[in-house]
Amino acid sequence: MGTAGRLRRFGVTGRGLVVVLPFLWLLLFFVVPFVIVLKISFSDIDLAIPPYKPLLEWVGKNSLAIKLGCISMPC
């Protein structure tokens, strides 16, 4: 069985790959940097490297705290 047969078994066709590849390209080069900039814009300023405090912080073993201090007042 060739590669096309194996891909067809999982429901992937050539037309599907042609459509999915540009979306993966957009995800990689637009959405990922956008999320990084969004994360930095919502974080607090810190005199360290990197120059911002983390948004997510582990509290205990199974809890995750989200700090959105810049939303309530201008930074």
BELQUI-V351101 format. One record per helix or strand. SS is the DSSP state (a for helix, b for strand). FROM is the first residue (numbers start at 0). LEN is the number of residues. If there is no record, write none. Layout:
SS/FROM/LEN
SS/FROM/LEN
//
This chain:
a/2/7
a/13/29
b/44/1
b/51/1
b/55/4
b/62/4
a/68/4
//
